[in-house]
Amino acid sequence: MTTAFDPKSLIDHYRSAFAPVFKAQQEGLKSFDRIGRYQFAVAGDYLDWTLAQAKAALDSQSPSELVTKQLELTSALSDKLRARAQEFLTLATEAQNGLADVVTELTNKTVAEAKKRAA
């Protein structure tokens, strides 16, 4: 018994087989993009703090005034970094959940295919 070669069904089979891999790649790229934007924002916070420190050093009339301004700037930076740490935790949690969803989908699909072939 010979069967005709059907390239459309072969392509559909490979497309459905590699769909979870493609989705995992999309989730990974989305996470890399978000983490890159996060790092850029943190670098911007440090740059703003550094420029403010330099401005405070040039504008201060006395050492006590400089120390006071530096303490205020450092306090503001620590508040920003605390918020950024919470943002990073949210990013990491969302990335982990996205990957877990992809793995669950792949596992369910594999189990369903194995049951179908076993029957």
N, C-alpha and C positions, 0 to 999 in steps of 0.2 A: 504494500500500500504506500503510495507516494502522495505527498501533500505539496501543494504549491507554496512557494516562498511568499510570505506576506510581509513586506517591509513596514507597512503601517502598524500592524499588530506588534511587531518587534519594537518599533519606536515607542508605541504606547506603553509597552511593558517596561522598557527602560526608563521612560519618563515617570511612570508611577513608582518604579523601584527606587529611583534617585530623588524623588520629591522631598523626602525628609532631609536628605543631605543638603539639597539646595536651600531648604528652609533654615537649616542650622547655619549655613554660610551667611544667609541674610541676617539672622539674629546676631551672629558674631560681628559682622561688619557694622550693624547698627550699634552694637555695644562699643566697638572701637571708636566709632564716630562720637558717641556721647562722652566717652572717657577722654577723648582728645579735646573736645570742647570744654570739659570740666577742667582739665589741666591748663588750658589756655586761660580760663577764668581765674584759676588760682595764681597763675603767673601774673595776670593783670592786677590782682590784689596786692601781690608783693611789690610790683612795680609802682603802684600808687603809694604804697607805704614808704618805699624807698625815696620817691620824689618828695613826699610830704616831710620825711625826716630831713632831707637836704634843705628844703625850704625853711623848716623850723630852725635848722642850724644857722642859716643865713639871716633870718629875721629876728632871732633872739637877741635881747639886749644884755642879759646876764645868764650865768650858768644855771641858776635856779629856774629861770624861765625856760631855758632849753630842756632841762630835766623834766619839768612839768609837761611841756609839749610832747616830749618823747614818750612819757608815760601814757598820756592820752592817746597818742597815735598807736602805741603798742597795744593798749587795751582795745581800741577799735579793731585793730588787725586780729587780735585773738578772738573777738566776737565773730568776725567774718570767717575766720578759719574754722571755728566751731560749727558755724552754719554750713560751710563747705564740707566738713566731715560728715555731717548728717546727709547732705546731698549725695556724697560718695556712697554712703551706706545704702541709700535708696537706689542709686545706679547699680550697685553690686547685687542687691536683692532682685531687682527687675531683670538683670542679665541672667542670674541663676534661675529664676522662674521661667524665663524664656527658653533656656536650654533644657530645663527639666520637662517643659511641655513638648519640645521637639523629641526628646528621648522617649517620653511616654508614647507619643504618636508613633514613633518608629517601632517601639516594642509591641504595641497593640497591632500594628499592621503586620509585623512579622509573625506574631502568634496567630492572627487570623489566616494568614497565607499558609502557615504550617498546618493548621487544622483543616483547611480546605484541601491541601494536598494529601493529608493523611486519610481523609474520608473517601 
